[in-house]
Amino acid sequence: MKLHPVKVHPSKSLLKREDQLAWKMAGVAVDKVPVEKDVQEMIINRVIDNASVAIAAINRRPVVSARGMALGHAKKAGGAQVFGVKAATTVSPEWAAWANGTAVRELDMHDTFLAADYSHPGDNIPPILAVAQAMGKSGRDLIRGLATGYELHVDLVRAICLHEHKVDHIAHLCPAAAAGIGTLLGLKQEVVFQSIQQALHTSVSFRQSRKGEISSWKAYAPAHAGKLAVEAVDRCMRGEGAPSPIYEGEDSVIAWVLAGRSNRGDVYGPVYYQVPLPEAGEAKRAIMATYTKEHSAEYQSQALIDLAFRMREQIRDMEDIAKVVIHTSHHTHYVIGTGANDPQKMDPKASRETLDHSIMYIFAVALQDGRWHHVDSYAPKRAGRADTVRLWHKIETKEDPEWTRKYHSKDPDELAFGGRVEIVMKDGSRIVDELGVANAHPNGARPFARDQYIGKFRTLTEGILSTREANRFLEVVQDLPRLKAGELGALNVALPAGGLLDSKPGIF
C-alpha cells in the first residue's frame, strides 16, 4: 500500500490528473491484478450475507416501496433481477440497484468496516451485481468488480472522516461502487476517473438521516448511492465528464464540505488526508479487513449485545439494578449513546430505525431476553414493556479515552468496538465486565466462516423461501467463479408465488 497525500489546490495551479486522488483510484480499478483465493471466498460469503438480510426484510414497507418503484422500470431484455421476484422479470439496472440495495440495508445486519469513518462495504454488491446481470457478465467479472468496490471503499474509510463534518457515509460508497462497475466492465482509466468524480459530486448528503427521528431513508441512502453510481458510469461511458478535481479543487468537497471548511485562513496549506491505495500489481485485499453482523443492530452494539448475554447470568432479578454505565468509545457514546443528547433514543414509541441506533434500548433488551431477533426485539409491544422502559432509562454511556483509542487503533489485533459495562445493584454491589469485539468478529470468540454465513441465510430466510429455492441459491453462489457470461441471474432469490406484498401506487 502507498499513502497518497490529499490537499486543496487553487484552480490556477492546474493540478495534473495524475496527481488527483480520483485518477489514482481509477488506476486501482483498471489494474488487472488477480483476485486471491481467500478474497474470492470472502466475496462469496458476502453475497450470501446480502441475500440473507435482503430476503428477511423483503416485505418490510421501505423494501416493498423500493421494489414497486423498480418494477415500474421493467425491461424485456438486458435488465437485472430484483430480490424476491422471479428471475424472468428484469428491470433497468439502476433500479435493481435501488430495490436490492434497500432490501440489503433495511435490517442493518450485513457487513461493516470502521476506521476514520463508518461504512457497510456490502452496499457495493447490489449496484455492481445489477450491472453485471444487465451486461451479461461472468462470475469472475463480478468477483473482480466487487474486489475493487470493497478495496476503494475501505481505503477511503481508513483515511477520510466524513461524520465529523456531518456528512453521511454514502459519500465514500458511491465513488467505490462506480469504480467497481468500471472494473467489472473493463473500462478505460479515463472513463472510470470521470465516473468516480461524478459519483462523489452527486452523493454528498448529511447525517440527519441517522439523527433525530430516523426514517426509512437510512435504508434508502446507500441504495440511492448505488443507483447514482450506475447512472454516473453510464453517462461517462457515453463520453461525458465530471467536476474536476472533485477532491482537491478550490471549490471541491474537501475544500468546502470536509476538512478545508474549517481552515479558510490557509485552505491551500495543509495536507488534509493520507489515503492508502494498493500499488500497481498489488492484490486488492480490503474485504478481508471487514466483518459482518450476527445481530440486527448498529455495529457498535454487536459486542455489547454479546456482553449483555454474558452478564445477565449474574443477575437474578433485573429490578434489583440501580443503574448501568457503559464505558465506551467516542463514536458509540455520541452516535448511539446518551452523548447524542437525543431524547428519541429513550422513547419507547421511537421507530425501529431509531431503536437500532440506541445502545441503551439494545443493551436493556439483550440483558432481559438473552437473545436478539431482527423482528421481535424491535416490536412496538416489546419496546413499550414497562419493565424494559424502567431498565432502559437506568442506562447511560460515558466516553472512555482508552476505548476511543482502541476504536481507532491501526493494530488489527488491538482494534475494538465494544466497551466496559458497570452494573450497579441497589444493594451497592457491582457487576463489571468488558468485551472488545463481537463473538462473530474475526478476532472474536466465534468468528464467522462459510458455515456461519450459510446458517445465517437459513435462519433469516426460513418460512420465507422454499427449501428448494434456498438450496438452489446456496449451490449456485458457492460456484460463483465458474458462472459463465449471462448466468448471473441465477444469483437472484425468488419467493413462492403470492409471497410478495404489493407497493402502494406512486408515479412509476
N, C-alpha and C positions, 0 to 999 in steps of 0.2 A: 504494500500500500504506500501511496505517496500523498503527503499533505499538500493541498493547493490553497494558498492564501487568497482571500477574497476581500477586496476593499472597493470603495466608491471612486469612480473616475469622472472628471468633467467631460462633457461631450467633445470639447475641443481637443482632448488628448487622443481621440480616435483609437480607442483600445482595440488591439488586434483580436480577431475572433479566436485565434489560437490561445490567447491569454484569458478568455472568458470561461467561466465555470460551465455554462451550458454547452459550449463546444467540447470541453473536456469530458463532460458526462456523455455527450453523443459519441465521443471516441470509445468510451467503455461499451456503449451499446453496440457499436459496429465491430468490436473486437471478436473474432470468431473462435476464441479460446474454448476448448471442450468443457462441457459440464461434468464435474466429477461425480462418481458413483453415489457417494453419500448425499450430495446435494440433490441429485436426481431422485433418490429415495425420499428425501425430506419434502421435495416438491409434491410427490405423490401423496405423502401424509397430509399435506395442507390442502390439496384438492379434496381429499376425503373429509377433512375437517370442515371446509367450507360447505360441502354438501350436507353434512350433519346438521349444522346450525341453520342452514337455509331451509331445509325441509321441516325442522322443528318449528320454524317461525312462519311456515307457508301460508297459514290462514289468519295471521295477525293483521289488523287493519292496514297499517302502513305498507305491508308487503302486498296485500290484496290490491290496494290502490295503485302501487307501482306496477304490478302485473297488468292491471287493467289499462294503464297508460301504454305499456309496451305492446300489448295486443292490438292497440289501435294503430300500430305501425307494422302490421304483418306483411311478410314478403312471400311471394310464390316460389321464389328460388333465391339462393345466395344469402340467406339470413342466418341468424343464430338462435339457439334454443333458449327457452325460458324455464327455470326451475319449476317443477310440478306439472308442466304442460307436456302433452305428448310430443315426441321428438319431431314428428312430421310438421308441426306448426312452428314456423320460424318468423322472427321479426328482424327489423333493422338492427345491426349490432350495437349501436349506441344505446338503443332502448333495451336490449337484452342486458347490457352492462348496468343500466339503471335499475331494472327489475331485479336482477340477480344480486347486484351489489346491495340493494336494500334488504333482500332476504338474508344475505350473509351477515349484515351488520345489525339487524334488528335485535337479536338477543344479547349482543355484546359478549360473545362466547368463543370467538376464534382467536387467531394468533396475535401476538403483541411484541413490540420492541420498545424499550425505554432507555433514553440516554439524555442528550441535551434537550430533546423534545420527546413527544409521545407518538406512537404510531401503531397501526394494525396493518402490517405489510400484506396480509392475506387479502386486503381490499384491492390489491393489484390483480388478483386472479380473475374476477368477473369481466373487466374490460378486455384483458389480453385474451382470455378464453373466447369471448364473444367474437372478437375479430378473427381469431384462429378458425372458429367454426364457419364464419361467414366467408372467409377467404380460402376455405378448403385446405388448411394446413395440416401437417402431421403431428404426431405426439412429440417427436423430437424437436420440431419447430416450437411447439408450445413450451416445452421444457426450457429451451434456450431463452425464449421471451420472458418467462417467469423468473429465471435466474437473474436477468437484467433488472426487471422491475424490483425484485427484492433487494438486489445489490445497491442500486441507486437510492431507493427509499431509505434503507438503513444508513447508508453513508451520509445522506442529508440530515437524518435524525441524530446521528452521532455528533454533528458539528453545529447545526443552526437551530437555536432555540426560538420557536415561534410563540409559545404560550406567554413568555414574559412581556410580549408586546400585544397580547390578547388576540393573536391570530390563530385560527383553527388549524389543526394539523393536516388537513387535506391539502394545504399548500405544498407539502412535500410529496404527497401521494400522486397528484395529478402529473407532475413532470416525470416521475418514476414510471408511471403507467404508460405515458406517451413513449418514453424511451424503450420500455419493454415491448410495445407494439412495433416500434422501429426494428428491434432485433428480430422479432417474430417474422416480419415481412421482408427482412433483408434490405432495408432501405439504406440509402447513402447517408453519410455523416451530415451533409448539409441539410437534408430533409429532417433528420432526427433533431438536429440543432434547433431548427426553426420550430419544430413541434414541441420541444421541451419549453422553449420560451413562450409560445402561445399558451401552453398548458398552465404554466405558472401565472402568467398575466391574468388569465380568466378564472383562476381558482382561489384567489386570496379572499377569505371571509373571516369572520370573527367568532370568538369563543362564547358569545352569548348563547350559541346553540347548545352549550354544555353548562349553562348557568341559569339560576332562577327556575322558572317553570320549563323544564327540559321537555321538548316536544318530540314528535316523530322525526323532525329534521335531523336529529342526532344520527338516525339510521340512514336518512336520505343524503346527508352531506357527502360521505365517501362515494355513494352511488352516483351522485351528481358529478363528483370529480372524475370518476371513471368515464362517465358519458362525455364530459368535456375533453378528456384525453383522446377518446376515439375521434371526436369531431376535429380536434386540433391536428391530429395526424392526417385525417382526410383532407383538410384544407391545404396542408403543407405538401402533401403528395401531388396536389394539383398545381403546385408552383407558388403558393402564397407564402409570405414571410411573416415576421413577428416583431414586436417591440424589442429592440436590442441596443445595448446589452441589458437583459432583463434583471440580472443580479447586480451588476456593477455600475449601471448608468447613473447619471446625476439625478434623475427623477425615477429611479428604479425602486423595486421592492425593498432592497436593503437600505437605500438612501432615505426613503420617506415612510416606510411601514415598519421595518425592523430596526437594527441597531443604530443606523445613521440618523434616525428620527430624533434621538436624544443627544446627538453630538453635532448640532448645527454649527457650532463655532469652528469646528475643524473637521467637517464631514469627509474631506478627502484624505485626511491624515492616517487614521488607524487602519490596521488590518483587522477586520471585524470577525472573520471566521477562517478556520483552517479545515477544509473539507477533505477527508480521506477518500481516495479513489484507487482502484486497482491499476497497476501499471500495465502496459501492453503485454499481452501473453499471460497475465496473472489470472488465476481462476476466480470466478465470481462465487464467493462462499458465504455471503452475508446472511442467507437464510438460516445458516447453522447457528447464528447468534440469537435467533428469535425463539419464541416459546408460546405454546398455546394455553388455553384456559380449560381447567376442569370444571369450573363453576361459572355460571352465567352472571357476571358482575364485573365492574371495573377491575383492571388487572391488579392495582394496588391492594385490593381486598382479598386476592386469592390466598396468600399466605395467612392472612388474618382469619379467614374462614376456617382454614385447616387448624389454626391455633385455637380458635373457639371450640372446635370439635374436641381438641385435646384437653382444654381447660375445664370444660363442662363436667368432666368425670370427677372433678374435685369439689363440685358444688351440689349439695343435697337439695337445697331449696333456693330458687332464683330470687325469691322475695327477701332473702337474707342479704342480698347485695346492696351496699350503700352507694357505691359509685364505681365506675370503671374508667381508667385513664389509659389511653393508647398513645404511647410514646413512639413517634414515627417520623418519617421524612417530611421535608418541606412540602413536597407535592401532595402527599396523602393528607396532610393537615389542612392545607389551603384549598385543595380542589374537592376532596370528598369528605373532609373532616369539619370540625367546628370552626376551624380557621377561615372557612369560606364565608362565615357570617351570613349564612343563607338559611332563613327560617323554614324554607320548604324542605330542607333535608331532615327536619324534625317533624314533619307534618304527615300524619297517617293517611291523609287524603291526597298526598302527592302522587304524581304519575309514576308509572313503572320506571320510566327513563330517569326520573329524579331519584327514586329509591335505590336504583343500582349505582348511583353516584353519592350515596350516603353511607359511609362506613359505620356510622352509629346504628343505623337501621340494620345493616347487613350483619354486624357483629352480634347484635341483640338476638336476631332470629337464628343465626347459626349456633349461638350459645344455648338457646332454648331447645332447638329442634335436633341438633346433632346431624343435620343433613341440609343439603341445598338443592332446590329444584327450580328449573328455569321458568316454571309457571307458578307452582304452588307457593313458593317463597315470596312472590310478589303480589299474590292475590289480594284484592282490597279487604276481604274479610280477615286475611292473615295480618295485613299491615295495621288493621284497626283494632286488633285484640287488646284489651285493656292492660293485661299483664305485660304484653310486649311494649306498649307505649310507655308504661312506667319504667321498664328496664332501659329502653331506648333513650329516654330523657335523662338517665343517670350516666350516660356515656359521653366522654369528651376526648378530644385529641390534643396532643401537645407536640410541637416540633422538637425533635432531639437532634442536635448538630451531628452526632455520630451516625444516626440513621440517614441523615441527609448526605453525609459524606459517603456512606456505603452505597446509597442510591446512585451516586454519580461516579463511583469508582471505575477506573479503567481496567482493573484486575477482574476478569470474569469470575474468579473463584471467590472474590470478596463482594461483588455486586449483590445488593439485597434490596427487596421491595416490601418487606414486612414491617415488624416493629416489636416492641416490648409492651406487654399488657399487664397492668396492675389492677387487680380486682380487690377492692376494699370491702370487707364484710361489715355488717352492723355491729358485730362484737369486737371490731378493731383488728381482727386478723386479716392477713393479706395473702392473696394467691398471685404469684408473679411468674410469667413465662414469656418466652420470645421465640420468634421464628423469622428467619431472614428471607427464605424463598419458599414458594408453594411446593407441595409434595410433587406436583406434576412437572415442575421446572427441571431442566437438565441437571441441575445440581441438587435437586430435591430428593425426598425420601423414596418417591415412586415415579421416576422420570417417564414421560410419555414416549412410547415406541409404537411400532406399527400395530401391535395387538391392542394398545390402548386407544389409538385412533379408530380402529375398527369397532372396538367396544363402545366408544362414544357415539359413533354413527348408528350402531344398532339400538342403543338406548334412546337416542333422541328421535329416531325415525320409527320406533316401534308403534304399531297401531295407526301409522300414517301411510307407510309404504307397504306393499305386498312383500312377502318374504322372497318371492321370485325376483321382483324388481330390485330389492336390496342386494340380493346375491349377484344378480347380473351386473349391477354397478360396481360392486367391490371387485369382481373378477376383471372387468374391463379396465378400471382405473389403475389396478396394480400391473397392468400390461401396457401402461401409457407409452413407454418408449417405442413399442412395436406397432402402435396405431398408425395406419397409413394416411396419406393425404386424403382429406374428405371424410375421415372416420370419427372425428372428434365430437360429432353429435351424440355418439354413444355415451359421452360423459354426462349427458342430461339425466335427471332423475324424475320420473313421472309418477303422479299419484293415480290410483284407480279412478275409473270413470265416476263422476259425481263427487270426487273428493275435494275439489277446489271451490272456494267461495267466490262469488262474483263481486266485482267492484261496483260502487255507486257510479252513475254516469257522470262523465265530465265532458271536456271539449273533444278529446280524441276518440 
